[in-house]
Amino acid sequence: MSEIDDAIKANIEKSLAEIPHPSLPKGSNIYGSTKLFPDFKAEAGETYFTLVHGIAHESSVSFVAVLQATRALRKGFESAIYFYGPGAINCLATRGFPTTGDSGFPGEQNINDSLETFIGEGGTVYCCRFGLALHGGREEDLIGGVIPAHPLDVQDALIYYARKGAIINSTYMV
């Protein structure tokens, strides 16, 4: 077995030597920075509405949607997020391990922290009560400032914001 081990070790050394790692030092630019579109700001009365049907930490969909809604808010848009279906569990303040508010892994509180920032800066967050119920979430466990909503409100909120002329960002995770 020693000959095989020695051959594997030699192949590992050969493989590592084929391409230098890292190929560029930390801080090297490998992407351009040219922004193609103007940095639009909201015009009077413009609205940005986000629907989220994605689970926290299962993909970046929910987190990126919150970041985009926050950016729209900072551009002057009236900005609202509606979490429904499995997306409702993004609104739980009870996230954490070993206790609520702790991060069992780096970034575990990203959604919570970002939603608190969004609400604190004037954004509106709705959370479907049925979506909560499907996953055992309780209304009393919602992040402060999140507005519990009736399941039939998902469609009517979409109609309301569409009639206001909102830019609608609908995210969906399968």
MODELLER restraints for C-alpha pairs under 7 A, 6 or more apart:
rsr = mdl.restraints
at = mdl.atoms
rsr.add(forms.Gaussian(group=physical.xy_distance, feature=features.Distance(at['CA:41:A'], at['CA:75:A']), mean=4.81, stdev=0.5))
rsr.add(forms.Gaussian(group=physical.xy_distance, feature=features.Distance(at['CA:41:A'], at['CA:76:A']), mean=6.24, stdev=0.5))
rsr.add(forms.Gaussian(group=physical.xy_distance, feature=features.Distance(at['CA:42:A'], at['CA:75:A']), mean=5.83, stdev=0.5))
rsr.add(forms.Gaussian(group=physical.xy_distance, feature=features.Distance(at['CA:42:A'], at['CA:76:A']), mean=4.96, stdev=0.5))
rsr.add(forms.Gaussian(group=physical.xy_distance, feature=features.Distance(at['CA:42:A'], at['CA:77:A']), mean=5.11, stdev=0.5))
rsr.add(forms.Gaussian(group=physical.xy_distance, feature=features.Distance(at['CA:46:A'], at['CA:77:A']), mean=5.51, stdev=0.5))
rsr.add(forms.Gaussian(group=physical.xy_distance, feature=features.Distance(at['CA:46:A'], at['CA:78:A']), mean=6.45, stdev=0.5))
rsr.add(forms.Gaussian(group=physical.xy_distance, feature=features.Distance(at['CA:46:A'], at['CA:166:A']), mean=6.48, stdev=0.5))
rsr.add(forms.Gaussian(group=physical.xy_distance, feature=features.Distance(at['CA:47:A'], at['CA:77:A']), mean=5.10, stdev=0.5))
rsr.add(forms.Gaussian(group=physical.xy_distance, feature=features.Distance(at['CA:47:A'], at['CA:78:A']), mean=4.63, stdev=0.5))
rsr.add(forms.Gaussian(group=physical.xy_distance, feature=features.Distance(at['CA:47:A'], at['CA:79:A']), mean=5.89, stdev=0.5))
rsr.add(forms.Gaussian(group=physical.xy_distance, feature=features.Distance(at['CA:47:A'], at['CA:165:A']), mean=6.97, stdev=0.5))
rsr.add(forms.Gaussian(group=physical.xy_distance, feature=features.Distance(at['CA:47:A'], at['CA:166:A']), mean=4.49, stdev=0.5))
rsr.add(forms.Gaussian(group=physical.xy_distance, feature=features.Distance(at['CA:47:A'], at['CA:167:A']), mean=6.32, stdev=0.5))
rsr.add(forms.Gaussian(group=physical.xy_distance, feature=features.Distance(at['CA:48:A'], at['CA:72:A']), mean=6.67, stdev=0.5))
rsr.add(forms.Gaussian(group=physical.xy_distance, feature=features.Distance(at['CA:48:A'], at['CA:77:A']), mean=6.03, stdev=0.5))
rsr.add(forms.Gaussian(group=physical.xy_distance, feature=features.Distance(at['CA:48:A'], at['CA:78:A']), mean=6.11, stdev=0.5))
rsr.add(forms.Gaussian(group=physical.xy_distance, feature=features.Distance(at['CA:48:A'], at['CA:79:A']), mean=4.78, stdev=0.5))
rsr.add(forms.Gaussian(group=physical.xy_distance, feature=features.Distance(at['CA:48:A'], at['CA:80:A']), mean=6.55, stdev=0.5))
rsr.add(forms.Gaussian(group=physical.xy_distance, feature=features.Distance(at['CA:48:A'], at['CA:166:A']), mean=5.12, stdev=0.5))
rsr.add(forms.Gaussian(group=physical.xy_distance, feature=features.Distance(at['CA:48:A'], at['CA:167:A']), mean=4.77, stdev=0.5))
rsr.add(forms.Gaussian(group=physical.xy_distance, feature=features.Distance(at['CA:48:A'], at['CA:168:A']), mean=6.06, stdev=0.5))
rsr.add(forms.Gaussian(group=physical.xy_distance, feature=features.Distance(at['CA:49:A'], at['CA:79:A']), mean=5.86, stdev=0.5))
rsr.add(forms.Gaussian(group=physical.xy_distance, feature=features.Distance(at['CA:49:A'], at['CA:80:A']), mean=5.04, stdev=0.5))
rsr.add(forms.Gaussian(group=physical.xy_distance, feature=features.Distance(at['CA:49:A'], at['CA:81:A']), mean=5.93, stdev=0.5))
rsr.add(forms.Gaussian(group=physical.xy_distance, feature=features.Distance(at['CA:49:A'], at['CA:161:A']), mean=6.71, stdev=0.5))
rsr.add(forms.Gaussian(group=physical.xy_distance, feature=features.Distance(at['CA:49:A'], at['CA:166:A']), mean=6.14, stdev=0.5))
rsr.add(forms.Gaussian(group=physical.xy_distance, feature=features.Distance(at['CA:49:A'], at['CA:167:A']), mean=6.11, stdev=0.5))
rsr.add(forms.Gaussian(group=physical.xy_distance, feature=features.Distance(at['CA:49:A'], at['CA:168:A']), mean=4.85, stdev=0.5))
rsr.add(forms.Gaussian(group=physical.xy_distance, feature=features.Distance(at['CA:49:A'], at['CA:169:A']), mean=6.19, stdev=0.5))
rsr.add(forms.Gaussian(group=physical.xy_distance, feature=features.Distance(at['CA:50:A'], at['CA:69:A']), mean=6.78, stdev=0.5))
rsr.add(forms.Gaussian(group=physical.xy_distance, feature=features.Distance(at['CA:50:A'], at['CA:80:A']), mean=6.27, stdev=0.5))
rsr.add(forms.Gaussian(group=physical.xy_distance, feature=features.Distance(at['CA:50:A'], at['CA:81:A']), mean=4.62, stdev=0.5))
rsr.add(forms.Gaussian(group=physical.xy_distance, feature=features.Distance(at['CA:50:A'], at['CA:82:A']), mean=6.17, stdev=0.5))
rsr.add(forms.Gaussian(group=physical.xy_distance, feature=features.Distance(at['CA:50:A'], at['CA:168:A']), mean=5.81, stdev=0.5))
rsr.add(forms.Gaussian(group=physical.xy_distance, feature=features.Distance(at['CA:50:A'], at['CA:169:A']), mean=4.64, stdev=0.5))
rsr.add(forms.Gaussian(group=physical.xy_distance, feature=features.Distance(at['CA:50:A'], at['CA:170:A']), mean=5.66, stdev=0.5))
rsr.add(forms.Gaussian(group=physical.xy_distance, feature=features.Distance(at['CA:51:A'], at['CA:81:A']), mean=5.88, stdev=0.5))
rsr.add(forms.Gaussian(group=physical.xy_distance, feature=features.Distance(at['CA:51:A'], at['CA:82:A']), mean=4.89, stdev=0.5))
rsr.add(forms.Gaussian(group=physical.xy_distance, feature=features.Distance(at['CA:51:A'], at['CA:83:A']), mean=6.08, stdev=0.5))
rsr.add(forms.Gaussian(group=physical.xy_distance, feature=features.Distance(at['CA:51:A'], at['CA:169:A']), mean=6.29, stdev=0.5))
rsr.add(forms.Gaussian(group=physical.xy_distance, feature=features.Distance(at['CA:51:A'], at['CA:170:A']), mean=4.62, stdev=0.5))
rsr.add(forms.Gaussian(group=physical.xy_distance, feature=features.Distance(at['CA:51:A'], at['CA:171:A']), mean=5.91, stdev=0.5))
rsr.add(forms.Gaussian(group=physical.xy_distance, feature=features.Distance(at['CA:52:A'], at['CA:62:A']), mean=6.25, stdev=0.5))
rsr.add(forms.Gaussian(group=physical.xy_distance, feature=features.Distance(at['CA:52:A'], at['CA:82:A']), mean=6.16, stdev=0.5))
rsr.add(forms.Gaussian(group=physical.xy_distance, feature=features.Distance(at['CA:52:A'], at['CA:83:A']), mean=4.83, stdev=0.5))
rsr.add(forms.Gaussian(group=physical.xy_distance, feature=features.Distance(at['CA:52:A'], at['CA:84:A']), mean=6.38, stdev=0.5))
rsr.add(forms.Gaussian(group=physical.xy_distance, feature=features.Distance(at['CA:52:A'], at['CA:87:A']), mean=5.66, stdev=0.5))
rsr.add(forms.Gaussian(group=physical.xy_distance, feature=features.Distance(at['CA:52:A'], at['CA:170:A']), mean=6.39, stdev=0.5))
rsr.add(forms.Gaussian(group=physical.xy_distance, feature=features.Distance(at['CA:52:A'], at['CA:171:A']), mean=5.06, stdev=0.5))
rsr.add(forms.Gaussian(group=physical.xy_distance, feature=features.Distance(at['CA:52:A'], at['CA:172:A']), mean=6.25, stdev=0.5))
rsr.add(forms.Gaussian(group=physical.xy_distance, feature=features.Distance(at['CA:53:A'], at['CA:83:A']), mean=6.26, stdev=0.5))
rsr.add(forms.Gaussian(group=physical.xy_distance, feature=features.Distance(at['CA:53:A'], at['CA:84:A']), mean=5.59, stdev=0.5))
rsr.add(forms.Gaussian(group=physical.xy_distance, feature=features.Distance(at['CA:53:A'], at['CA:85:A']), mean=5.79, stdev=0.5))
rsr.add(forms.Gaussian(group=physical.xy_distance, feature=features.Distance(at['CA:53:A'], at['CA:86:A']), mean=5.93, stdev=0.5))
rsr.add(forms.Gaussian(group=physical.xy_distance, feature=features.Distance(at['CA:53:A'], at['CA:87:A']), mean=4.35, stdev=0.5))
rsr.add(forms.Gaussian(group=physical.xy_distance, feature=features.Distance(at['CA:53:A'], at['CA:171:A']), mean=6.15, stdev=0.5))
rsr.add(forms.Gaussian(group=physical.xy_distance, feature=features.Distance(at['CA:53:A'], at['CA:172:A']), mean=4.77, stdev=0.5))
rsr.add(forms.Gaussian(group=physical.xy_distance, feature=features.Distance(at['CA:53:A'], at['CA:173:A']), mean=6.12, stdev=0.5))
rsr.add(forms.Gaussian(group=physical.xy_distance, feature=features.Distance(at['CA:54:A'], at['CA:61:A']), mean=6.25, stdev=0.5))
rsr.add(forms.Gaussian(group=physical.xy_distance, feature=features.Distance(at['CA:54:A'], at['CA:62:A']), mean=5.47, stdev=0.5))
rsr.add(forms.Gaussian(group=physical.xy_distance, feature=features.Distance(at['CA:54:A'], at['CA:86:A']), mean=6.01, stdev=0.5))
rsr.add(forms.Gaussian(group=physical.xy_distance, feature=features.Distance(at['CA:54:A'], at['CA:87:A']), mean=4.53, stdev=0.5))
rsr.add(forms.Gaussian(group=physical.xy_distance, feature=features.Distance(at['CA:54:A'], at['CA:172:A']), mean=5.71, stdev=0.5))
rsr.add(forms.Gaussian(group=physical.xy_distance, feature=features.Distance(at['CA:54:A'], at['CA:173:A']), mean=4.77, stdev=0.5))
rsr.add(forms.Gaussian(group=physical.xy_distance, feature=features.Distance(at['CA:55:A'], at['CA:62:A']), mean=6.62, stdev=0.5))
rsr.add(forms.Gaussian(group=physical.xy_distance, feature=features.Distance(at['CA:55:A'], at['CA:86:A']), mean=5.69, stdev=0.5))
rsr.add(forms.Gaussian(group=physical.xy_distance, feature=features.Distance(at['CA:55:A'], at['CA:87:A']), mean=5.11, stdev=0.5))
rsr.add(forms.Gaussian(group=physical.xy_distance, feature=features.Distance(at['CA:55:A'], at['CA:89:A']), mean=6.86, stdev=0.5))
rsr.add(forms.Gaussian(group=physical.xy_distance, feature=features.Distance(at['CA:55:A'], at['CA:90:A']), mean=6.58, stdev=0.5))
rsr.add(forms.Gaussian(group=physical.xy_distance, feature=features.Distance(at['CA:56:A'], at['CA:62:A']), mean=6.12, stdev=0.5))
rsr.add(forms.Gaussian(group=physical.xy_distance, feature=features.Distance(at['CA:56:A'], at['CA:90:A']), mean=5.44, stdev=0.5))
rsr.add(forms.Gaussian(group=physical.xy_distance, feature=features.Distance(at['CA:61:A'], at['CA:171:A']), mean=6.73, stdev=0.5))
rsr.add(forms.Gaussian(group=physical.xy_distance, feature=features.Distance(at['CA:61:A'], at['CA:173:A']), mean=6.86, stdev=0.5))
rsr.add(forms.Gaussian(group=physical.xy_distance, feature=features.Distance(at['CA:63:A'], at['CA:111:A']), mean=5.89, stdev=0.5))
rsr.add(forms.Gaussian(group=physical.xy_distance, feature=features.Distance(at['CA:66:A'], at['CA:114:A']), mean=6.85, stdev=0.5))
rsr.add(forms.Gaussian(group=physical.xy_distance, feature=features.Distance(at['CA:66:A'], at['CA:115:A']), mean=6.91, stdev=0.5))
rsr.add(forms.Gaussian(group=physical.xy_distance, feature=features.Distance(at['CA:69:A'], at['CA:79:A']), mean=6.18, stdev=0.5))
rsr.add(forms.Gaussian(group=physical.xy_distance, feature=features.Distance(at['CA:70:A'], at['CA:118:A']), mean=5.64, stdev=0.5))
rsr.add(forms.Gaussian(group=physical.xy_distance, feature=features.Distance(at['CA:72:A'], at['CA:79:A']), mean=6.55, stdev=0.5))
rsr.add(forms.Gaussian(group=physical.xy_distance, feature=features.Distance(at['CA:73:A'], at['CA:79:A']), mean=5.31, stdev=0.5))
rsr.add(forms.Gaussian(group=physical.xy_distance, feature=features.Distance(at['CA:73:A'], at['CA:123:A']), mean=6.76, stdev=0.5))
rsr.add(forms.Gaussian(group=physical.xy_distance, feature=features.Distance(at['CA:79:A'], at['CA:123:A']), mean=5.40, stdev=0.5))
rsr.add(forms.Gaussian(group=physical.xy_distance, feature=features.Distance(at['CA:79:A'], at['CA:124:A']), mean=6.51, stdev=0.5))
rsr.add(forms.Gaussian(group=physical.xy_distance, feature=features.Distance(at['CA:80:A'], at['CA:123:A']), mean=5.70, stdev=0.5))
rsr.add(forms.Gaussian(group=physical.xy_distance, feature=features.Distance(at['CA:80:A'], at['CA:124:A']), mean=4.50, stdev=0.5))
rsr.add(forms.Gaussian(group=physical.xy_distance, feature=features.Distance(at['CA:80:A'], at['CA:125:A']), mean=5.73, stdev=0.5))
rsr.add(forms.Gaussian(group=physical.xy_distance, feature=features.Distance(at['CA:81:A'], at['CA:124:A']), mean=6.31, stdev=0.5))
rsr.add(forms.Gaussian(group=physical.xy_distance, feature=features.Distance(at['CA:81:A'], at['CA:125:A']), mean=4.87, stdev=0.5))
rsr.add(forms.Gaussian(group=physical.xy_distance, feature=features.Distance(at['CA:81:A'], at['CA:126:A']), mean=6.17, stdev=0.5))
rsr.add(forms.Gaussian(group=physical.xy_distance, feature=features.Distance(at['CA:82:A'], at['CA:125:A']), mean=5.92, stdev=0.5))
rsr.add(forms.Gaussian(group=physical.xy_distance, feature=features.Distance(at['CA:82:A'], at['CA:126:A']), mean=4.61, stdev=0.5))
rsr.add(forms.Gaussian(group=physical.xy_distance, feature=features.Distance(at['CA:82:A'], at['CA:127:A']), mean=5.88, stdev=0.5))
rsr.add(forms.Gaussian(group=physical.xy_distance, feature=features.Distance(at['CA:83:A'], at['CA:126:A']), mean=6.14, stdev=0.5))
rsr.add(forms.Gaussian(group=physical.xy_distance, feature=features.Distance(at['CA:83:A'], at['CA:127:A']), mean=4.85, stdev=0.5))
rsr.add(forms.Gaussian(group=physical.xy_distance, feature=features.Distance(at['CA:83:A'], at['CA:128:A']), mean=6.26, stdev=0.5))
rsr.add(forms.Gaussian(group=physical.xy_distance, feature=features.Distance(at['CA:84:A'], at['CA:127:A']), mean=6.11, stdev=0.5))
rsr.add(forms.Gaussian(group=physical.xy_distance, feature=features.Distance(at['CA:84:A'], at['CA:128:A']), mean=4.95, stdev=0.5))
rsr.add(forms.Gaussian(group=physical.xy_distance, feature=features.Distance(at['CA:84:A'], at['CA:131:A']), mean=5.41, stdev=0.5))
rsr.add(forms.Gaussian(group=physical.xy_distance, feature=features.Distance(at['CA:85:A'], at['CA:131:A']), mean=4.16, stdev=0.5))
rsr.add(forms.Gaussian(group=physical.xy_distance, feature=features.Distance(at['CA:86:A'], at['CA:131:A']), mean=5.79, stdev=0.5))
rsr.add(forms.Gaussian(group=physical.xy_distance, feature=features.Distance(at['CA:88:A'], at['CA:127:A']), mean=5.59, stdev=0.5))
rsr.add(forms.Gaussian(group=physical.xy_distance, feature=features.Distance(at['CA:88:A'], at['CA:128:A']), mean=6.11, stdev=0.5))
rsr.add(forms.Gaussian(group=physical.xy_distance, feature=features.Distance(at['CA:88:A'], at['CA:131:A']), mean=5.26, stdev=0.5))
rsr.add(forms.Gaussian(group=physical.xy_distance, feature=features.Distance(at['CA:88:A'], at['CA:132:A']), mean=5.42, stdev=0.5))
rsr.add(forms.Gaussian(group=physical.xy_distance, feature=features.Distance(at['CA:89:A'], at['CA:132:A']), mean=6.16, stdev=0.5))
rsr.add(forms.Gaussian(group=physical.xy_distance, feature=features.Distance(at['CA:89:A'], at['CA:137:A']), mean=6.72, stdev=0.5))
rsr.add(forms.Gaussian(group=physical.xy_distance, feature=features.Distance(at['CA:90:A'], at['CA:111:A']), mean=6.70, stdev=0.5))
rsr.add(forms.Gaussian(group=physical.xy_distance, feature=features.Distance(at['CA:91:A'], at['CA:142:A']), mean=5.56, stdev=0.5))
rsr.add(forms.Gaussian(group=physical.xy_distance, feature=features.Distance(at['CA:91:A'], at['CA:143:A']), mean=5.76, stdev=0.5))
rsr.add(forms.Gaussian(group=physical.xy_distance, feature=features.Distance(at['CA:92:A'], at['CA:141:A']), mean=5.55, stdev=0.5))
rsr.add(forms.Gaussian(group=physical.xy_distance, feature=features.Distance(at['CA:92:A'], at['CA:142:A']), mean=4.58, stdev=0.5))
rsr.add(forms.Gaussian(group=physical.xy_distance, feature=features.Distance(at['CA:92:A'], at['CA:143:A']), mean=5.62, stdev=0.5))
rsr.add(forms.Gaussian(group=physical.xy_distance, feature=features.Distance(at['CA:93:A'], at['CA:112:A']), mean=6.83, stdev=0.5))
rsr.add(forms.Gaussian(group=physical.xy_distance, feature=features.Distance(at['CA:93:A'], at['CA:141:A']), mean=5.60, stdev=0.5))
rsr.add(forms.Gaussian(group=physical.xy_distance, feature=features.Distance(at['CA:93:A'], at['CA:142:A']), mean=5.31, stdev=0.5))
rsr.add(forms.Gaussian(group=physical.xy_distance, feature=features.Distance(at['CA:93:A'], at['CA:143:A']), mean=4.56, stdev=0.5))
rsr.add(forms.Gaussian(group=physical.xy_distance, feature=features.Distance(at['CA:94:A'], at['CA:100:A']), mean=5.15, stdev=0.5))
rsr.add(forms.Gaussian(group=physical.xy_distance, feature=features.Distance(at['CA:94:A'], at['CA:141:A']), mean=6.09, stdev=0.5))
rsr.add(forms.Gaussian(group=physical.xy_distance, feature=features.Distance(at['CA:95:A'], at['CA:101:A']), mean=6.28, stdev=0.5))
rsr.add(forms.Gaussian(group=physical.xy_distance, feature=features.Distance(at['CA:96:A'], at['CA:102:A']), mean=4.68, stdev=0.5))
rsr.add(forms.Gaussian(group=physical.xy_distance, feature=features.Distance(at['CA:96:A'], at['CA:103:A']), mean=5.44, stdev=0.5))
rsr.add(forms.Gaussian(group=physical.xy_distance, feature=features.Distance(at['CA:96:A'], at['CA:104:A']), mean=6.35, stdev=0.5))
rsr.add(forms.Gaussian(group=physical.xy_distance, feature=features.Distance(at['CA:97:A'], at['CA:103:A']), mean=5.89, stdev=0.5))
rsr.add(forms.Gaussian(group=physical.xy_distance, feature=features.Distance(at['CA:97:A'], at['CA:104:A']), mean=4.82, stdev=0.5))
rsr.add(forms.Gaussian(group=physical.xy_distance, feature=features.Distance(at['CA:98:A'], at['CA:104:A']), mean=6.73, stdev=0.5))
rsr.add(forms.Gaussian(group=physical.xy_distance, feature=features.Distance(at['CA:103:A'], at['CA:109:A']), mean=6.17, stdev=0.5))
rsr.add(forms.Gaussian(group=physical.xy_distance, feature=features.Distance(at['CA:119:A'], at['CA:145:A']), mean=6.63, stdev=0.5))
rsr.add(forms.Gaussian(group=physical.xy_distance, feature=features.Distance(at['CA:125:A'], at['CA:146:A']), mean=5.13, stdev=0.5))
rsr.add(forms.Gaussian(group=physical.xy_distance, feature=features.Distance(at['CA:125:A'], at['CA:147:A']), mean=6.04, stdev=0.5))
rsr.add(forms.Gaussian(group=physical.xy_distance, feature=features.Distance(at['CA:126:A'], at['CA:146:A']), mean=5.84, stdev=0.5))
rsr.add(forms.Gaussian(group=physical.xy_distance, feature=features.Distance(at['CA:126:A'], at['CA:147:A']), mean=4.70, stdev=0.5))
rsr.add(forms.Gaussian(group=physical.xy_distance, feature=features.Distance(at['CA:126:A'], at['CA:148:A']), mean=5.89, stdev=0.5))
rsr.add(forms.Gaussian(group=physical.xy_distance, feature=features.Distance(at['CA:126:A'], at['CA:149:A']), mean=6.21, stdev=0.5))
rsr.add(forms.Gaussian(group=physical.xy_distance, feature=features.Distance(at['CA:127:A'], at['CA:146:A']), mean=6.71, stdev=0.5))
rsr.add(forms.Gaussian(group=physical.xy_distance, feature=features.Distance(at['CA:127:A'], at['CA:147:A']), mean=6.01, stdev=0.5))
rsr.add(forms.Gaussian(group=physical.xy_distance, feature=features.Distance(at['CA:127:A'], at['CA:148:A']), mean=4.93, stdev=0.5))
rsr.add(forms.Gaussian(group=physical.xy_distance, feature=features.Distance(at['CA:127:A'], at['CA:149:A']), mean=5.62, stdev=0.5))
rsr.add(forms.Gaussian(group=physical.xy_distance, feature=features.Distance(at['CA:128:A'], at['CA:148:A']), mean=6.01, stdev=0.5))
rsr.add(forms.Gaussian(group=physical.xy_distance, feature=features.Distance(at['CA:128:A'], at['CA:149:A']), mean=4.85, stdev=0.5))
rsr.add(forms.Gaussian(group=physical.xy_distance, feature=features.Distance(at['CA:128:A'], at['CA:150:A']), mean=5.97, stdev=0.5))
rsr.add(forms.Gaussian(group=physical.xy_distance, feature=features.Distance(at['CA:128:A'], at['CA:151:A']), mean=5.61, stdev=0.5))
rsr.add(forms.Gaussian(group=physical.xy_distance, feature=features.Distance(at['CA:129:A'], at['CA:148:A']), mean=5.95, stdev=0.5))
rsr.add(forms.Gaussian(group=physical.xy_distance, feature=features.Distance(at['CA:129:A'], at['CA:149:A']), mean=5.72, stdev=0.5))
rsr.add(forms.Gaussian(group=physical.xy_distance, feature=features.Distance(at['CA:129:A'], at['CA:150:A']), mean=5.86, stdev=0.5))
rsr.add(forms.Gaussian(group=physical.xy_distance, feature=features.Distance(at['CA:129:A'], at['CA:151:A']), mean=6.31, stdev=0.5))
rsr.add(forms.Gaussian(group=physical.xy_distance, feature=features.Distance(at['CA:130:A'], at['CA:151:A']), mean=5.65, stdev=0.5))
rsr.add(forms.Gaussian(group=physical.xy_distance, feature=features.Distance(at['CA:132:A'], at['CA:138:A']), mean=6.45, stdev=0.5))
